Amino acid sequence: MKYSDSGLEKIDENTTKDIFFNPDNHENFCDPVWQIKKMLNKLDNEPGQEEKKDENDNSVKHVVNNTFIRKVYSFEIKSSYVGAIQEAALHELNRPLLTEYDYNNDFQNPTLDIKLKQTTRVRYYQQRALSKMFQSGCARSGIIVLPCGAGKTLTGIAACVEIKKSTLILTSNSVAVQQWKDNFINFTTVDLDKIVLLTSDIKSKLPESACVVCTTYTMISFSGKRSIAAEEIMDQIRKRDWGLLIFDEVQFAPAPAFRRVTKLCRSHCKLGLTATLVREDNLIDDLQWMIGPKLDEANWQELQKNQYLARAKCSEIWCPMTFEFYRAFIVLKKNAGMYSNQKKSSNDVRRKLWTCNPNKLCVCEYLIKFHEQRGDKIIVFSDYLMALKEVAITLNRPFLSGDVMYNERIMIIEKFKNDPKINTIFLSKVGDNAIDIPSANVVIQIAFNYASRRQETQRLGRILRPKKNTLNSESYNAFFYSLASQDTPEIMYADKRQQYIIDQGYAYEVIKMDDLPLDSFDLIFKNPNKQREILENILMNQNDKTDAESKEESE
């Protein structure tokens, strides 16, 4: 083979067995590649190499009758330096480091007795994602992106079954913790006493043998004073050598409050699971060195076509502001104070006005009654607690927020799933992530977190689980409505929020409120007295907290 300015010339394997490398030590392959592979298989002499000069007098490596010998070099570094080294390799050297775990040859850590049940079926796209994780015979750390409802939990469980070592699972809330436990019981043969839950309400000590621990990001990253029981369990977690660390909803991991998790928990392999690998800041890029590269991402439209996802119709409904609400909105905008705290207070009140716009609440009420007549299961989302409680209480429907205790949350969700008389549930931000309500097929969004693409996608994901009794695969069997007040910043936020979903192949239909047959139902929020009551509550209670400020899970 000859090295020239234009590249490598065609190989004649009868005249040469030499392989030349470029100055950057990368092989410069030519067509056809099979000739090179065939030639290398014939080389069986002793290894040797020497330096030669190319036509431009540049030094190149010349391998003489040499087969490639794979060598593994090992050296130890302090565990506290691992994250810093991975970050430096990526950002300073542009050489991302891959983390692999040779779990088959790990005889120091105890083995977890776990198998998938014979009734458990891993779908083809889940198998494809797992093959990327285990393709080298080792467990490679990284991130798997699957749509909401496509079975991320089973994918994580299958990874745990393959590795068969102690596994720590981090989720976003206590409801998801219980759901992970339920799925381990449903899909695997693991003993019940090998599954340990750690939440603000449940604290169980770890067994000496290999086990599965399900907890929340908040519980692990909490830096305040813990109870004695919680501190003992945390000490066990810190000292244990985890074979697998699963980050459910991995987009939360780069958050400043949760970053220390990777330092507190020693693990051989990290697996991130998410449907939305996006954040509105730049911290999502840090997952490359904190967890690992993206291993696989499923195609939403492919899964929908194969009926692994529901066929969802997305609509944005424009609702004009009522006269009184819009007048208050304009007055507040003109009279916003010069000081930042006054301006922030004014912005908060204006947001409450466009959120509780009576026309929007009328549309919400109409959609609830329309879909309940059809026998649908409906989730109504609101980030703003006043709107959430106002509509839920007025319409006599159950609601969940951060202030609702864990046991009550579980009870309400179970009733919504199984009780045919309860077909609508109101959720605050606590329902955005990791809550499994497969029967739901309608989402109505009346208040949202500004331009968050992640939140929009997560909320759509609540209704994407495949539906039973679908007669026509081409017809819609899930409906997503985002309600926005016209002539307010909410329209702009709504447009930005939709970008990730649009990138997955979905389209939003814009519907004007006047095109809806609102008169077909007797709507409570059409009452002028009710509208004035809501307006007075907003103006009199300007310090009302949003759900983001409500009760958090803690020790």
MIMI-607176 format. One record per residue (C-alpha): z, x, y; residue number from 1. Coordinates in nm, 2 decimals, decimal comma. Each point is the difference from the previous one (the first is absolute). Example, Ala and Ser with C-alpha at 12.3 -4.5 7.8 and 13.67 -1.06 7.14 Angstrom:
2
[[0,78 1,23 -0,45] 1]
[[-0,07 0,14 0,34] 2]
This chain:
555
[[0,00 0,00 0,00] 1]
[[-0,09 0,14 0,34] 2]
[[0,18 -0,05 0,33] 3]
[[-0,21 -0,06 0,30] 4]
[[0,02 -0,14 0,35] 5]
[[-0,14 -0,33 -0,12] 6]
[[0,25 -0,03 -0,29] 7]
[[-0,02 0,06 -0,37] 8]
[[-0,33 0,00 -0,17] 9]
[[-0,07 -0,18 -0,33] 10]
[[0,17 0,17 -0,30] 11]
[[-0,19 0,15 -0,28] 12]
[[0,27 0,03 -0,27] 13]
[[-0,22 0,24 -0,21] 14]
[[0,00 0,26 0,27] 15]
[[0,34 -0,01 0,16] 16]
[[0,36 -0,10 -0,06] 17]
[[0,13 0,09 0,34] 18]
[[0,17 -0,25 0,23] 19]
[[0,03 0,07 0,37] 20]
[[0,26 -0,15 0,24] 21]
[[-0,03 -0,06 0,37] 22]
[[0,23 0,21 0,23] 23]
[[0,24 -0,30 0,02] 24]
[[0,06 0,03 -0,38] 25]
[[-0,16 -0,33 -0,08] 26]
[[-0,27 -0,03 -0,27] 27]
[[-0,34 -0,09 0,14] 28]
[[-0,15 -0,22 -0,27] 29]
[[-0,37 -0,07 -0,03] 30]
[[-0,20 -0,26 -0,18] 31]
[[0,01 -0,06 -0,30] 32]
[[0,37 0,05 -0,04] 33]
[[-0,01 -0,04 -0,38] 34]
[[-0,17 0,34 -0,02] 35]
[[0,30 0,17 0,15] 36]
[[0,24 -0,19 -0,23] 37]
[[-0,20 0,10 -0,30] 38]
[[-0,01 0,36 0,11] 39]
[[0,37 0,02 0,05] 40]
[[0,07 -0,13 -0,34] 41]
[[-0,19 0,29 -0,15] 42]
[[0,20 0,26 0,19] 43]
[[0,26 0,15 -0,23] 44]
[[0,04 0,36 0,11] 45]
[[0,31 0,16 0,15] 46]
[[0,08 -0,11 0,36] 47]
[[-0,10 0,23 0,28] 48]
[[-0,12 -0,02 0,35] 49]
[[-0,13 0,24 0,27] 50]
[[-0,10 -0,01 0,36] 51]
[[-0,37 -0,01 0,10] 52]
[[-0,19 -0,03 0,32] 53]
[[-0,24 -0,28 0,07] 54]
[[-0,33 0,03 0,19] 55]
[[0,19 -0,02 0,33] 56]
[[0,25 0,27 -0,11] 57]
[[0,27 -0,26 -0,03] 58]
[[0,26 0,06 -0,27] 59]
[[-0,01 -0,26 -0,28] 60]
[[0,18 -0,03 -0,33] 61]
[[-0,22 0,07 -0,30] 62]
[[0,13 -0,12 -0,34] 63]
[[-0,14 0,20 -0,28] 64]
[[-0,03 -0,18 -0,34] 65]
[[0,32 -0,19 0,09] 66]
[[0,14 -0,33 -0,11] 67]
[[0,23 -0,18 0,24] 68]
[[0,37 0,03 -0,11] 69]
[[0,24 -0,25 0,15] 70]
[[0,33 0,15 0,10] 71]
[[0,31 -0,17 0,12] 72]
[[0,22 0,18 0,24] 73]
[[0,35 -0,13 0,06] 74]
[[0,27 0,08 0,25] 75]
[[0,31 -0,18 0,13] 76]
[[0,08 -0,12 0,35] 77]
[[0,31 -0,17 0,13] 78]
[[-0,03 -0,38 -0,04] 79]
[[0,09 -0,05 0,37] 80]
[[-0,32 0,19 0,09] 81]
[[-0,24 -0,20 -0,21] 82]
[[-0,08 -0,26 0,27] 83]
[[-0,04 0,27 0,27] 84]
[[-0,24 0,20 -0,22] 85]
[[-0,21 -0,30 -0,08] 86]
[[-0,02 -0,10 0,36] 87]
[[-0,10 0,35 0,11] 88]
[[-0,26 0,04 -0,27] 89]
[[-0,16 -0,32 0,12] 90]
[[0,01 0,04 0,37] 91]
[[-0,01 0,37 0,05] 92]
[[-0,21 0,12 -0,29] 93]
[[-0,19 -0,32 -0,07] 94]
[[0,07 0,05 -0,36] 95]
[[0,19 -0,31 -0,13] 96]
[[0,22 0,07 -0,30] 97]
[[-0,01 -0,22 -0,30] 98]
[[0,32 -0,08 -0,19] 99]
[[-0,03 -0,04 -0,38] 100]
[[0,27 -0,06 -0,25] 101]
[[-0,04 0,12 -0,36] 102]
[[0,21 -0,28 -0,14] 103]
[[-0,11 0,06 -0,36] 104]
[[0,17 0,34 0,00] 105]
[[0,31 -0,10 0,19] 106]
[[0,27 0,04 -0,26] 107]
[[0,29 0,04 0,25] 108]
[[0,01 -0,36 0,13] 109]
[[0,09 -0,29 -0,23] 110]
[[-0,28 -0,22 -0,13] 111]
[[-0,01 -0,37 0,10] 112]
[[-0,05 -0,23 -0,29] 113]
[[-0,26 -0,23 0,14] 114]
[[-0,34 -0,15 -0,11] 115]
[[-0,23 -0,27 0,13] 116]
[[0,04 -0,33 -0,20] 117]
[[-0,30 -0,09 -0,22] 118]
[[-0,06 -0,30 0,22] 119]
[[-0,03 0,21 0,32] 120]
[[-0,36 0,06 0,11] 121]
[[-0,09 0,27 0,25] 122]
[[-0,32 -0,10 0,18] 123]
[[-0,30 0,23 0,03] 124]
[[0,06 0,10 0,36] 125]
[[0,37 0,07 -0,07] 126]
[[-0,11 0,22 -0,29] 127]
[[-0,25 0,18 0,23] 128]
[[0,27 0,07 0,26] 129]
[[0,24 0,13 -0,27] 130]
[[-0,27 0,22 -0,15] 131]
[[-0,03 0,17 0,34] 132]
[[0,37 0,07 -0,01] 133]
[[0,01 0,14 -0,35] 134]
[[-0,35 0,15 -0,03] 135]
[[0,12 0,36 -0,03] 136]
[[0,25 -0,07 -0,28] 137]
[[0,27 0,02 0,26] 138]
[[0,14 -0,26 0,24] 139]
[[-0,16 0,06 0,35] 140]
[[0,19 -0,12 0,30] 141]
[[-0,20 -0,23 0,24] 142]
[[-0,07 -0,35 0,12] 143]
[[-0,16 -0,29 -0,16] 144]
[[-0,14 -0,28 0,22] 145]
[[-0,04 -0,34 -0,15] 146]
[[-0,03 -0,34 0,18] 147]
[[0,30 -0,23 0,02] 148]
[[0,02 -0,20 -0,32] 149]
[[-0,21 0,24 -0,20] 150]
[[0,29 0,14 -0,20] 151]
[[0,14 0,31 0,18] 152]
[[0,34 -0,06 -0,17] 153]
[[-0,15 0,01 -0,35] 154]
[[-0,19 0,32 0,09] 155]
[[0,32 0,17 0,10] 156]
[[0,17 -0,12 -0,32] 157]
[[-0,29 0,13 -0,21] 158]
[[0,05 0,34 0,17] 159]
[[0,37 -0,01 -0,09] 160]
[[-0,08 -0,09 -0,36] 161]
[[-0,24 0,30 -0,02] 162]
[[0,24 0,26 0,14] 163]
[[0,31 -0,14 -0,18] 164]
[[0,26 0,16 0,23] 165]
[[0,26 -0,13 0,24] 166]
[[-0,18 -0,19 0,27] 167]
[[0,12 -0,09 0,35] 168]
[[-0,18 -0,29 0,18] 169]
[[0,03 -0,06 0,37] 170]
[[-0,09 -0,34 0,14] 171]
[[0,01 -0,16 0,35] 172]
[[0,26 -0,27 -0,07] 173]
[[0,25 -0,13 -0,25] 174]
[[-0,22 -0,29 -0,13] 175]
[[-0,26 0,26 -0,10] 176]
[[0,27 0,19 -0,19] 177]
[[0,07 -0,30 -0,22] 178]
[[-0,37 -0,05 -0,05] 179]
[[-0,05 0,35 -0,12] 180]
[[0,28 -0,05 -0,25] 181]
[[-0,15 -0,33 -0,12] 182]
[[-0,34 0,17 -0,05] 183]
[[0,15 0,28 -0,20] 184]
[[0,15 -0,26 -0,23] 185]
[[-0,32 -0,20 -0,02] 186]
[[-0,24 0,29 -0,06] 187]
[[0,20 0,26 -0,19] 188]
[[0,24 0,05 -0,29] 189]
[[0,26 0,19 0,21] 190]
[[0,36 -0,09 -0,07] 191]
[[0,16 -0,22 0,27] 192]
[[0,29 0,24 0,05] 193]
[[-0,25 0,28 0,09] 194]
[[-0,10 -0,19 0,31] 195]
[[0,23 0,06 0,29] 196]
[[-0,01 -0,19 0,34] 197]
[[0,14 0,14 0,32] 198]
[[0,01 -0,24 0,30] 199]
[[0,25 -0,10 0,27] 200]
[[0,12 -0,26 -0,25] 201]
[[-0,04 0,17 -0,33] 202]
[[0,14 0,35 -0,08] 203]
[[-0,01 0,12 -0,36] 204]
[[0,07 0,35 -0,12] 205]
[[-0,28 0,20 -0,17] 206]
[[0,02 0,07 -0,38] 207]
[[0,00 0,36 -0,12] 208]
[[-0,32 -0,06 -0,19] 209]
[[-0,35 -0,06 0,16] 210]
[[-0,02 -0,32 0,20] 211]
[[-0,20 -0,19 0,26] 212]
[[0,16 -0,05 0,34] 213]
[[-0,13 -0,26 0,24] 214]
[[0,12 0,01 0,36] 215]
[[-0,12 -0,02 0,36] 216]
[[-0,10 0,26 0,26] 217]
[[0,29 -0,11 0,22] 218]
[[0,26 0,06 -0,27] 219]
[[-0,12 0,35 -0,08] 220]
[[-0,06 0,11 0,36] 221]
[[0,31 -0,15 0,15] 222]
[[0,19 0,28 0,19] 223]
[[0,31 -0,19 0,10] 224]
[[0,33 -0,04 -0,19] 225]
[[-0,04 -0,15 -0,34] 226]
[[0,25 -0,18 -0,22] 227]
[[0,16 0,21 -0,27] 228]
[[-0,20 -0,17 -0,28] 229]
[[-0,33 0,05 0,19] 230]
[[0,08 0,36 0,07] 231]
[[0,07 0,07 -0,37] 232]
[[-0,33 -0,15 -0,10] 233]
[[-0,19 0,19 0,28] 234]
[[0,16 0,32 -0,13] 235]
[[-0,14 -0,08 -0,35] 236]
[[-0,34 -0,06 0,15] 237]
[[0,00 0,33 0,20] 238]
[[0,10 0,20 -0,30] 239]
[[-0,24 -0,15 -0,25] 240]
[[-0,34 0,16 -0,08] 241]
[[-0,24 -0,29 0,03] 242]
[[-0,32 0,01 -0,20] 243]
[[-0,17 -0,26 0,21] 244]
[[0,07 -0,12 0,35] 245]
[[-0,19 -0,32 0,09] 246]
[[-0,05 -0,10 0,37] 247]
[[-0,08 -0,37 0,00] 248]
[[-0,17 -0,09 0,33] 249]
[[-0,04 0,37 0,07] 250]
[[-0,11 -0,05 0,36] 251]
[[0,37 -0,03 0,08] 252]
[[0,08 0,35 -0,13] 253]
[[-0,11 0,19 0,32] 254]
[[0,22 -0,20 0,22] 255]
[[0,26 0,22 0,18] 256]
[[0,28 -0,20 -0,16] 257]
[[-0,13 0,05 -0,36] 258]
[[-0,15 0,35 0,00] 259]
[[0,31 0,16 -0,13] 260]
[[-0,03 -0,18 -0,33] 261]
[[-0,23 0,27 -0,14] 262]
[[0,26 0,26 0,08] 263]
[[0,29 -0,19 -0,14] 264]
[[-0,16 -0,08 -0,34] 265]
[[-0,13 0,28 -0,22] 266]
[[-0,31 -0,11 -0,19] 267]
[[-0,27 0,16 -0,21] 268]
[[-0,26 -0,27 0,08] 269]
[[-0,04 -0,23 0,29] 270]
[[-0,22 -0,32 -0,01] 271]
[[-0,07 -0,21 0,31] 272]
[[-0,11 -0,36 -0,04] 273]
[[-0,14 -0,21 0,28] 274]
[[-0,27 -0,25 0,10] 275]
[[-0,02 0,12 0,36] 276]
[[-0,01 0,37 0,05] 277]
[[0,01 -0,04 0,37] 278]
[[0,26 0,03 0,28] 279]
[[-0,05 -0,05 0,37] 280]
[[0,13 0,35 0,07] 281]
[[-0,13 0,33 -0,14] 282]
[[0,27 0,04 -0,25] 283]
[[-0,21 -0,13 -0,29] 284]
[[-0,16 0,34 -0,02] 285]
[[0,33 0,16 -0,09] 286]
[[-0,02 -0,18 -0,34] 287]
[[-0,25 0,27 -0,10] 288]
[[0,28 0,26 -0,03] 289]
[[0,30 -0,22 -0,04] 290]
[[-0,14 -0,18 -0,31] 291]
[[-0,35 0,12 -0,08] 292]
[[-0,37 -0,09 0,04] 293]
[[-0,15 -0,35 -0,05] 294]
[[-0,08 -0,01 -0,37] 295]
[[-0,18 -0,33 -0,02] 296]
[[-0,08 -0,30 0,21] 297]
[[-0,13 -0,33 -0,14] 298]
[[-0,29 -0,20 0,15] 299]
[[0,13 -0,34 0,12] 300]
[[-0,33 -0,18 -0,04] 301]
[[-0,06 0,14 -0,35] 302]
[[0,34 -0,13 -0,11] 303]
[[-0,06 -0,34 0,17] 304]
[[-0,34 -0,03 -0,17] 305]
[[0,16 0,07 -0,34] 306]
[[0,27 -0,26 0,08] 307]
[[0,29 0,25 0,01] 308]
[[0,06 -0,12 0,36] 309]
[[-0,01 -0,34 0,15] 310]
[[-0,30 -0,09 0,21] 311]
[[0,15 -0,03 0,35] 312]
[[-0,14 -0,16 0,31] 313]
[[0,13 0,16 0,33] 314]
[[0,01 -0,21 0,32] 315]
[[0,11 0,07 0,35] 316]
[[0,09 -0,31 0,19] 317]
[[0,00 0,01 0,38] 318]
[[0,26 -0,22 0,16] 319]
[[0,00 -0,05 0,38] 320]
[[0,33 0,01 0,18] 321]
[[0,15 -0,32 0,12] 322]
[[0,02 -0,04 0,38] 323]
[[0,37 0,04 0,03] 324]
[[0,02 0,30 -0,23] 325]
[[-0,30 0,18 0,16] 326]
[[0,15 -0,06 0,35] 327]
[[0,33 0,17 -0,11] 328]
[[-0,21 0,28 -0,16] 329]
[[-0,19 0,06 0,33] 330]
[[0,31 -0,01 0,22] 331]
[[0,18 0,25 -0,22] 332]
[[-0,30 0,23 0,00] 333]
[[-0,02 -0,01 0,39] 334]
[[0,38 0,05 0,04] 335]
[[0,04 0,28 -0,24] 336]
[[0,26 0,24 0,14] 337]
[[-0,07 0,36 0,12] 338]
[[0,27 0,14 -0,24] 339]
[[-0,09 0,06 -0,36] 340]
[[0,28 -0,21 -0,14] 341]
[[-0,11 -0,30 0,21] 342]
[[-0,36 0,05 -0,10] 343]
[[0,10 0,02 -0,37] 344]
[[0,21 -0,32 0,03] 345]
[[-0,29 -0,18 0,17] 346]
[[-0,24 0,12 -0,28] 347]
[[0,23 -0,13 -0,27] 348]
[[0,03 -0,34 0,16] 349]
[[-0,38 -0,03 0,05] 350]
[[-0,04 0,09 -0,37] 351]
[[0,24 -0,28 -0,09] 352]
[[-0,21 -0,24 0,21] 353]
[[-0,33 0,08 -0,17] 354]
[[0,18 0,00 -0,34] 355]
[[0,16 -0,34 0,05] 356]
[[-0,31 -0,15 0,16] 357]
[[0,03 -0,37 -0,09] 358]
[[-0,37 -0,02 -0,08] 359]
[[0,05 0,28 -0,25] 360]
[[0,29 -0,17 -0,16] 361]
[[-0,20 -0,32 -0,02] 362]
[[-0,27 0,18 -0,19] 363]
[[0,26 0,15 -0,23] 364]
[[0,15 -0,34 -0,07] 365]
[[-0,35 -0,14 -0,06] 366]
[[-0,09 0,27 -0,25] 367]
[[0,33 -0,03 -0,19] 368]
[[-0,05 -0,38 -0,04] 369]
[[-0,37 0,04 -0,09] 370]
[[0,06 0,26 -0,27] 371]
[[0,31 -0,17 -0,14] 372]
[[-0,22 -0,31 -0,06] 373]
[[-0,23 0,22 -0,20] 374]
[[0,29 0,13 -0,21] 375]
[[-0,02 0,35 0,14] 376]
[[0,29 0,25 0,03] 377]
[[0,04 0,11 0,36] 378]
[[0,17 0,30 0,17] 379]
[[0,05 0,00 0,37] 380]
[[0,07 0,34 0,16] 381]
[[0,16 0,05 0,34] 382]
[[0,15 0,33 0,14] 383]
[[0,17 -0,20 0,27] 384]
[[0,32 -0,16 -0,14] 385]
[[0,02 -0,29 0,25] 386]
[[-0,35 -0,12 -0,09] 387]
[[0,08 0,05 -0,37] 388]
[[0,32 -0,20 0,01] 389]
[[-0,13 -0,26 0,25] 390]
[[-0,30 -0,10 -0,22] 391]
[[0,18 0,03 -0,33] 392]
[[0,30 -0,21 0,10] 393]
[[-0,21 -0,26 0,19] 394]
[[-0,23 -0,04 -0,31] 395]
[[0,30 0,02 -0,24] 396]
[[-0,14 0,30 -0,19] 397]
[[0,19 0,31 -0,14] 398]
[[-0,02 0,33 0,18] 399]
[[0,09 0,37 -0,07] 400]
[[0,09 0,26 0,25] 401]
[[0,21 0,32 0,01] 402]
[[0,32 -0,20 0,05] 403]
[[-0,04 -0,19 -0,33] 404]
[[0,21 0,16 -0,28] 405]
[[-0,16 0,15 -0,31] 406]
[[0,11 -0,27 -0,25] 407]
[[-0,12 -0,27 0,23] 408]
[[-0,34 0,17 0,05] 409]
[[-0,05 0,01 -0,38] 410]
[[0,10 -0,36 -0,03] 411]
[[-0,24 -0,12 0,27] 412]
[[-0,29 0,20 -0,14] 413]
[[0,06 -0,13 -0,35] 414]
[[0,01 -0,36 0,12] 415]
[[-0,33 0,06 0,19] 416]
[[-0,16 0,14 -0,31] 417]
[[0,12 -0,27 -0,24] 418]
[[0,09 -0,32 0,18] 419]
[[-0,30 -0,23 0,06] 420]
[[0,19 -0,17 0,29] 421]
[[0,03 0,33 0,20] 422]
[[-0,35 0,11 0,10] 423]
[[0,06 0,18 0,33] 424]
[[0,22 0,29 0,08] 425]
[[0,05 0,18 0,33] 426]
[[0,03 0,38 0,00] 427]
[[0,08 0,26 0,26] 428]
[[-0,09 0,37 -0,04] 429]
[[0,22 0,02 -0,32] 430]
[[-0,29 -0,17 -0,18] 431]
[[-0,27 0,25 0,11] 432]
[[0,05 0,24 -0,29] 433]
[[0,07 0,00 -0,37] 434]
[[0,08 -0,37 -0,05] 435]
[[-0,17 -0,15 -0,30] 436]
[[-0,09 -0,36 0,05] 437]
[[-0,31 -0,04 -0,22] 438]
[[-0,02 -0,38 0,05] 439]
[[-0,06 0,02 0,37] 440]
[[-0,36 -0,06 0,11] 441]
[[0,03 -0,07 0,38] 442]
[[0,14 0,22 0,28] 443]
[[0,04 -0,12 0,35] 444]
[[0,09 0,27 0,26] 445]
[[0,15 -0,12 0,33] 446]
[[0,16 0,33 0,12] 447]
[[-0,07 0,36 -0,09] 448]
[[0,08 0,36 0,08] 449]
[[-0,25 0,07 0,28] 450]
[[-0,31 0,19 -0,14] 451]
[[0,14 0,10 -0,34] 452]
[[-0,28 0,02 -0,25] 453]
[[0,24 0,07 -0,28] 454]
[[0,19 -0,32 0,06] 455]
[[-0,31 -0,21 0,01] 456]
[[-0,12 0,14 -0,33] 457]
[[0,34 -0,04 -0,17] 458]
[[0,02 -0,36 0,11] 459]
[[-0,35 -0,08 -0,13] 460]
[[0,12 0,17 -0,32] 461]
[[0,27 -0,26 -0,06] 462]
[[-0,28 -0,24 -0,12] 463]
[[-0,24 0,24 -0,17] 464]
[[0,14 -0,03 -0,35] 465]
[[-0,26 -0,15 -0,23] 466]
[[0,03 -0,38 -0,02] 467]
[[0,00 -0,21 -0,31] 468]
[[-0,23 -0,30 -0,06] 469]
[[-0,28 0,14 0,22] 470]
[[-0,30 -0,21 -0,09] 471]
[[-0,25 0,18 0,22] 472]
[[0,02 0,37 0,05] 473]
[[-0,21 -0,04 0,32] 474]
[[0,24 -0,24 0,17] 475]
[[0,30 0,10 0,21] 476]
[[0,34 -0,03 -0,17] 477]
[[0,22 0,16 0,27] 478]
[[0,01 -0,06 0,37] 479]
[[0,13 0,23 0,28] 480]
[[0,05 -0,13 0,35] 481]
[[0,09 0,21 0,30] 482]
[[0,09 -0,21 0,30] 483]
[[-0,04 0,16 0,35] 484]
[[0,06 -0,14 0,35] 485]
[[-0,31 0,03 0,22] 486]
[[0,00 0,19 0,34] 487]
[[0,29 0,22 -0,12] 488]
[[0,03 0,35 -0,15] 489]
[[0,04 -0,17 -0,34] 490]
[[-0,37 -0,03 -0,03] 491]
[[-0,05 0,37 0,06] 492]
[[0,27 0,09 -0,26] 493]
[[-0,15 -0,24 -0,25] 494]
[[-0,34 0,17 0,02] 495]
[[0,15 0,35 -0,06] 496]
[[0,22 -0,13 -0,29] 497]
[[-0,30 -0,12 -0,19] 498]
[[-0,19 0,33 -0,02] 499]
[[0,14 0,13 -0,33] 500]
[[-0,07 -0,33 -0,17] 501]
[[-0,35 -0,01 0,14] 502]
[[-0,05 0,36 -0,13] 503]
[[0,08 -0,14 -0,35] 504]
[[-0,30 -0,24 0,03] 505]
[[0,17 -0,31 0,13] 506]
[[-0,11 -0,21 0,30] 507]
[[0,20 -0,22 0,24] 508]
[[-0,13 -0,34 0,10] 509]
[[0,10 -0,09 0,36] 510]
[[0,11 -0,36 0,03] 511]
[[0,09 -0,18 0,33] 512]
[[0,29 -0,23 0,00] 513]
[[-0,21 -0,29 0,14] 514]
[[-0,21 0,02 -0,31] 515]
[[0,29 -0,10 -0,23] 516]
[[0,08 -0,37 -0,06] 517]
[[0,36 0,03 0,12] 518]
[[0,02 -0,38 0,05] 519]
[[-0,02 -0,06 -0,37] 520]
[[0,38 0,07 -0,02] 521]
[[0,29 -0,10 0,21] 522]
[[0,11 0,34 0,14] 523]
[[0,35 0,05 0,13] 524]
[[-0,10 0,29 0,22] 525]
[[-0,24 -0,22 0,19] 526]
[[0,30 -0,17 0,16] 527]
[[0,03 0,11 0,37] 528]
[[0,38 -0,02 -0,02] 529]
[[0,01 0,23 -0,29] 530]
[[-0,23 0,24 0,18] 531]
[[0,23 0,01 0,31] 532]
[[0,30 0,05 -0,22] 533]
[[-0,16 0,31 -0,16] 534]
[[-0,10 0,14 0,35] 535]
[[0,35 -0,05 0,13] 536]
[[0,15 0,19 -0,30] 537]
[[-0,24 0,29 0,06] 538]
[[0,09 0,03 0,37] 539]
[[0,37 -0,05 -0,05] 540]
[[0,03 0,24 -0,30] 541]
[[-0,20 0,30 0,11] 542]
[[0,21 0,25 -0,20] 543]
[[-0,07 -0,16 -0,34] 544]
[[-0,06 0,28 -0,26] 545]
[[-0,31 0,04 -0,20] 546]
[[0,02 0,03 -0,37] 547]
[[-0,05 0,38 0,03] 548]
[[0,34 0,01 0,16] 549]
[[0,18 -0,23 -0,24] 550]
[[0,22 0,09 -0,29] 551]
[[-0,13 0,30 -0,20] 552]
[[0,10 0,10 -0,35] 553]
[[0,27 0,26 0,02] 554]
[[0,30 0,13 -0,19] 555]
